[in-house]
Amino acid sequence: MDRRGFLKTTGVAGILAAGRAPAFAQGTKLHLLRWVDFVPAGDQILRQQLLPEAGKALGVEVQLETINANDLQPRITAAIQSGSGADIIMTLHNWPHLYKSSVVDVTDVAEGIAKDQGGFYAQAEQAVKDGKQYLAVPFGVNGLLIAYRKSWFKEAGAETPPKTLDEYRQLGTRLKKKGHPIGQTLGHTFGDAPAWSYPMLWNFGAAERDRQGKTKLDSKETVESVKWMTAFWKDACDEGGFAWDDTNNNRAFLAGEIAATLNGASIYIAAKRQQDKIKDERGEPMWRDIDHFAIPAGPAGTWGYHIPFAHMVMKYSKNQKPAKDLLRWLGAKDQFAKWFEVMEGFSAGSTKYWERNPLWGRLDDAMKLYRTAAQASRIIGWEGAPDAKASEVYSKYVVTDMYAKAAQGLAPADAAKWAAAELQKIYG
């Protein structure tokens, strides 16, 4: 949807032609709450260009507030309980299902964007759609792939990335002995921990629940996945990862402390943009020694979890219509393209339309895999629906804690039974 189409559909074209802002928006201030982006240019273009342009088009003043991503859920909860706060709040994963009664139906906005851009990725839609109702407007999917040091892999005998999880463990064991461990987190952090732990279930043929919504975690497949993770953690990983959040592995990688980590594209982007500062042990720009690969295959195949994110309009907001119009404006092709391009592949967009963007042809080969990463993703709650109960399981870090408990010494079978009991309390 271009600017003319947007103005036509929102009914403000005639008003702007008359030289005045929409009547509903005179003096209106919108408060948009988002995370501190892992690619700073994303925040910069919103703050310096896109939101000021939106303000002029809509006749509103848009305030952007950014906070640590791990603080988003507490802020959402506090806003709902107090009945006040940001008009629009960024949401991750399938969180919108938790807040169904507290958010505005944005089906008209979401369906307009989907129609114009060929439909959303499955996980982007499932994360925010409850039946026929959209609880939030999808804005992107963060692809997560394993960033690795090519030279260190080669020194450890791997000319190419490992194809299977067993190969990855063996390679990681050799790397750790050389002082270059793998770096992951099994902590209570919003992105990297679930994006690493959930695929371990799926790639071993396990799932947290079945299609009817009943837990099925207590299975031999789950136990096998926990056994693998326990051995991998001990043999290949930096065991300090229990306490890491989503920034620690980035810093450890760029400091030359780990050989590989599952992450978004932010590590490579930071190394490239700060190549004068971020060097390898030879004093060369580190970005030249970085590449990416998908999570290797387990006995049941290879799946990843690529994190969908969206924006909710809150029911307590007194500015619901201009808030929806802002999301419609930001999600339109002309505006979103500006944000998408400065992100340089960190966000895959929420629709397949962005796979065809010329940006991908200009990016380095190391970044090309992110173009289609979102195609190989399942959603939290699989095999069941990504509903509020699945969001609760995520929010309590049950799946991640199952692996962490085993890595800290609990027998794999006991860790699986503990997690299954926790899921039983939620799923029934």
C-alpha positions in Angstrom: 0.0 0.0 0.0 1.6 3.3 -1.1 0.9 6.6 0.7 -2.0 7.5 -1.6 -3.6 4.2 -1.0 -3.1 4.5 2.7 -4.6 7.9 2.9 -7.5 6.8 0.9 -8.3 3.7 3.0 -7.9 5.6 6.3 -10.2 8.5 5.1 -7.7 11.3 5.6 -6.7 12.1 2.0 -9.3 14.8 1.7 -8.5 16.3 5.1 -4.8 16.5 4.3 -5.6 18.0 0.9 -7.4 20.7 2.8 -4.2 21.4 4.7 -5.2 20.2 8.1 -4.7 17.1 10.2 -7.5 14.6 10.7 -10.1 15.9 13.2 -9.8 12.9 15.5 -6.1 13.4 15.8 -5.8 17.2 16.6 -3.4 17.5 19.5 -3.2 13.7 19.9 0.0 12.1 21.3 0.7 8.4 20.7 3.1 6.5 22.9 4.8 3.6 21.2 6.8 1.1 23.4 9.4 -1.2 21.8 12.5 -3.0 22.7 16.0 -1.5 22.3 16.7 -2.9 18.9 19.7 -5.2 18.4 20.4 -3.2 15.3 20.6 0.4 16.5 19.8 1.7 13.0 16.3 0.3 13.4 15.6 2.6 16.3 17.3 5.5 14.7 15.2 5.5 11.5 12.0 5.1 13.5 12.9 8.0 15.8 14.5 10.3 13.2 12.5 9.7 10.1 9.5 7.3 10.0 7.7 8.4 13.1 8.0 12.1 12.4 6.8 11.4 8.8 3.9 9.4 10.3 3.1 12.3 12.6 2.8 14.7 9.8 0.7 12.4 7.7 -1.7 11.6 10.6 -1.6 14.8 12.5 -0.3 13.2 15.7 2.8 13.4 17.8 4.5 10.0 18.2 6.7 9.3 21.2 9.0 6.3 20.9 10.1 4.6 24.1 12.6 1.8 24.0 13.4 -0.7 26.9 15.3 -3.9 27.3 13.4 -6.7 25.6 13.3 -8.7 28.9 11.4 -5.9 30.4 8.6 -5.9 27.9 6.4 -8.5 29.6 6.6 -6.8 33.0 5.7 -3.5 31.4 2.7 -5.0 29.6 1.5 -6.6 32.8 1.9 -3.3 34.8 0.1 -1.3 32.1 -2.8 -3.6 31.9 -3.2 -3.8 35.7 -3.0 0.0 36.0 -5.1 0.7 33.0 -2.6 3.2 31.6 0.6 3.2 29.7 1.7 3.1 26.1 -1.0 3.1 23.4 1.0 0.6 21.3 3.3 -2.0 22.7 5.7 -4.3 20.9 5.0 -8.0 21.5 7.1 -11.1 20.9 6.4 -14.8 20.4 2.7 -15.7 21.0 2.3 -13.3 23.9 -0.8 -11.6 22.4 -2.8 -14.6 23.3 -2.0 -13.9 27.0 -3.5 -10.4 26.7 -6.5 -11.1 24.5 -9.0 -9.3 26.8 -6.8 -6.3 27.1 -6.0 -5.5 23.5 -7.9 -4.0 20.5 -9.1 -6.1 17.6 -6.8 -5.0 14.8 -8.1 -7.5 12.2 -8.8 -4.8 9.6 -5.2 -3.5 9.8 -3.5 -6.9 9.7 -5.7 -8.2 6.9 -5.0 -5.2 4.8 -1.3 -5.6 5.1 -1.5 -9.4 4.5 -3.6 -8.9 1.4 -1.2 -6.3 0.0 1.9 -8.4 0.7 0.8 -12.0 -0.2 0.0 -13.2 3.3 1.9 -13.6 6.5 4.3 -16.4 7.4 2.5 -19.1 9.3 4.2 -18.4 12.6 3.7 -14.6 12.3 0.0 -15.1 11.9 -0.4 -17.9 14.4 1.4 -15.8 17.1 -1.2 -13.0 16.9 -4.4 -14.6 15.6 -7.1 -16.1 17.7 -9.7 -17.6 15.5 -10.7 -14.9 13.0 -9.4 -12.0 15.2 -6.0 -10.5 15.1 -4.8 -9.5 18.5 -1.7 -7.6 17.2 -0.3 -6.5 13.9 2.7 -8.6 12.7 5.8 -6.5 12.0 8.5 -9.0 11.4 10.2 -12.3 12.0 13.7 -12.4 13.5 15.6 -15.2 11.9 17.9 -17.2 14.2 20.9 -19.0 12.8 24.2 -20.2 14.2 26.9 -17.6 13.7 30.4 -19.2 13.7 34.0 -18.5 13.2 35.1 -20.2 10.0 38.8 -20.3 10.8 38.2 -22.0 14.2 35.9 -24.5 12.7 38.5 -25.3 10.0 41.2 -25.7 12.7 38.9 -28.2 14.5 38.5 -30.3 11.3 35.3 -28.8 9.9 35.6 -27.4 6.4 31.8 -27.0 6.3 29.2 -26.7 9.1 27.9 -29.9 10.8 24.9 -31.5 9.3 23.6 -33.3 12.4 23.4 -32.5 16.1 25.8 -35.4 16.9 28.4 -33.9 14.5 27.9 -30.5 16.2 28.5 -32.0 19.6 31.7 -33.7 18.3 32.9 -30.5 16.7 32.1 -28.5 19.8 34.0 -30.9 22.0 37.1 -30.3 19.8 36.6 -26.6 19.8 36.2 -26.4 23.6 39.4 -28.3 24.1 41.1 -25.6 22.0 39.7 -22.9 24.2 36.9 -22.0 21.8 33.6 -23.3 23.3 30.1 -23.0 21.9 28.1 -20.2 23.6 24.4 -20.6 24.3 22.1 -19.6 27.1 19.8 -21.7 29.2 18.7 -18.7 31.3 15.4 -16.9 31.7 15.8 -14.6 28.7 13.3 -13.7 26.0 14.8 -14.9 22.8 18.0 -17.0 22.5 17.0 -19.5 25.2 13.6 -20.6 23.9 14.9 -20.4 20.3 17.6 -22.9 21.2 15.6 -25.2 23.5 12.3 -25.6 21.7 13.8 -26.8 18.4 15.7 -29.5 20.4 12.3 -31.0 21.3 11.1 -30.9 17.7 14.3 -32.2 16.1 14.2 -35.3 18.3 10.5 -35.9 17.4 9.1 -34.6 20.7 6.5 -31.9 21.4 5.1 -30.1 24.5 1.6 -31.2 23.6 -0.5 -33.0 21.0 -3.1 -31.6 18.5 -5.8 -31.9 21.1 -3.9 -29.7 23.5 -2.8 -32.4 26.0 0.8 -32.5 27.2 2.9 -35.2 25.7 6.3 -34.1 27.0 6.9 -37.2 29.1 8.3 -39.3 26.2 11.4 -41.2 25.2 12.0 -38.6 22.5 12.1 -35.9 25.1 14.5 -37.8 27.3 16.8 -38.4 24.3 16.8 -34.7 23.5 17.7 -33.9 27.1 20.4 -36.5 27.1 21.9 -34.9 24.0 21.7 -31.4 25.5 23.3 -32.5 28.7 26.3 -34.0 26.9 26.5 -31.1 24.5 26.5 -28.6 27.4 29.3 -30.4 29.3 31.4 -31.3 26.3 31.1 -28.3 24.1 29.6 -25.2 25.8 30.7 -22.3 27.9 28.9 -23.4 31.1 28.5 -19.8 32.2 25.6 -19.6 29.8 23.2 -20.5 32.6 23.3 -16.8 33.6 23.3 -15.3 30.1 20.7 -13.1 28.6 20.3 -12.3 24.9 23.2 -9.8 24.9 25.9 -11.9 26.6 26.4 -14.3 23.7 26.8 -11.4 21.3 29.4 -9.8 23.5 31.2 -13.1 24.0 31.3 -13.9 20.3 32.6 -10.4 19.4 35.2 -10.6 22.1 36.6 -13.8 20.7 35.5 -15.9 23.7 33.2 -18.4 21.8 33.3 -20.1 18.5 29.6 -20.2 17.6 26.2 -19.2 18.9 22.5 -19.4 17.8 21.6 -15.7 17.2 20.0 -13.2 15.0 22.1 -11.5 12.4 23.1 -8.7 14.8 26.5 -10.3 15.5 27.5 -10.1 11.9 25.9 -6.7 11.3 27.7 -5.3 14.4 31.1 -6.8 13.3 30.7 -5.4 9.8 29.6 -1.9 10.9 32.3 -1.6 13.5 35.0 -3.4 11.6 37.6 -0.8 12.6 37.1 -1.8 16.3 36.0 -5.5 16.2 39.0 -7.5 15.2 40.0 -11.2 15.4 43.1 -12.5 17.1 45.2 -11.7 14.0 44.1 -8.1 14.0 41.9 -8.6 11.0 38.2 -7.4 10.8 36.3 -10.2 12.4 33.3 -10.0 10.1 35.3 -11.7 7.3 35.6 -14.8 9.5 31.9 -15.1 10.3 29.3 -17.2 8.5 26.0 -18.8 9.5 24.2 -22.2 9.4 20.9 -23.5 10.6 20.4 -25.7 13.6 21.7 -29.2 12.5 19.3 -32.1 12.1 18.3 -34.4 14.9 16.7 -37.8 14.5 13.4 -36.2 13.4 14.8 -33.5 11.1 15.8 -29.9 11.3 13.5 -27.2 12.6 14.2 -23.8 14.0 12.2 -21.3 15.9 12.4 -17.9 14.3 10.8 -15.3 16.5 7.7 -13.4 15.3 7.1 -9.9 16.7 4.2 -7.5 16.4 2.5 -4.5 17.9 -0.6 -4.5 20.1 -3.0 -1.6 20.5 -4.1 -1.5 24.1 -7.8 -1.3 25.1 -7.1 1.3 27.8 -5.8 3.6 25.2 -7.9 6.7 24.4 -6.3 6.9 21.0 -7.2 3.5 19.5 -8.0 4.8 16.0 -4.9 6.9 15.4 -2.9 4.0 16.9 -4.3 1.6 14.4 -3.7 4.1 11.6 -0.1 4.4 12.7 0.4 0.6 12.5 -1.3 0.6 9.1 1.1 3.4 8.0 4.2 1.7 9.3 3.3 -1.7 7.8 2.7 -0.4 4.3 5.3 -1.3 1.7 6.7 2.2 1.2 7.3 2.9 4.8 8.3 -0.6 6.0 10.9 -0.9 3.2 12.9 2.0 4.7 13.0 0.3 8.1 13.6 -3.2 6.5 16.6 -2.1 4.5 18.5 -0.5 7.4 18.0 -3.7 9.4 20.1 -5.5 6.7 18.5 -8.9 7.1 18.0 -8.9 10.9 14.3 -9.0 10.3 12.9 -11.1 7.6 9.6 -9.2 7.5 6.3 -10.8 8.5 5.4 -11.8 4.9 7.2 -13.6 2.1 7.0 -10.4 0.0 10.2 -9.2 1.7 12.1 -12.3 0.5 12.0 -10.6 -3.0 13.4 -7.3 -1.8 16.6 -6.2 -3.7 18.3 -5.9 -0.3 19.1 -9.6 -0.3 21.1 -9.2 -3.6 23.3 -6.6 -2.1 24.1 -8.4 1.2 27.2 -10.5 1.8 26.9 -14.2 1.1 27.1 -14.8 4.9 23.8 -13.1 5.3 21.8 -14.7 2.4 20.6 -17.7 4.5 18.5 -15.3 6.6 16.4 -14.5 3.6 14.4 -17.7 3.9 15.1 -18.7 7.5 11.5 -18.1 8.5 10.2 -20.8 6.2 11.7 -23.5 8.5 10.0 -22.4 11.7 7.5 -23.9 14.0 5.7 -21.9 16.7 5.7 -22.2 20.5 2.9 -24.7 21.5 3.5 -27.1 18.6 1.9 -29.6 17.9 -1.0 -27.8 19.5 -2.2 -24.2 19.1 0.0 -21.2 20.1 -2.6 -20.1 22.6 -2.5 -18.4 26.0 -1.5 -21.7 27.7 1.4 -22.1 25.3 2.4 -18.5 26.1 2.2 -19.3 29.8 4.6 -22.3 29.4 7.0 -20.0 27.5 6.7 -17.2 30.2 7.6 -19.7 32.9 10.5 -21.0 30.9 9.4 -24.6 31.5 11.0 -26.1 28.4 14.3 -24.2 28.8 14.4 -25.1 32.5 14.0 -28.7 31.7 17.3 -28.7 29.8 19.0 -26.4 32.4 18.1 -28.7 35.3 19.6 -31.7 33.5 22.7 -29.7 32.5 23.1 -28.8 36.2 23.0 -32.5 37.3 19.3 -33.7 37.3 18.9 -37.0 35.5 17.4 -36.5 32.0 14.4 -38.7 32.7 13.7 -36.8 35.9 14.1 -33.5 34.2 11.6 -34.5 31.6 9.1 -35.8 34.2 9.5 -32.5 36.1 8.7 -30.5 33.0 5.8 -32.7 32.0 4.3 -32.2 35.5 4.6 -28.4 35.1 2.9 -28.6 31.7 0.2 -30.8 33.2 -0.7 -27.9 35.6 -1.1 -25.6 32.6 -2.5 -27.8 29.8 -4.3 -30.4 31.9 
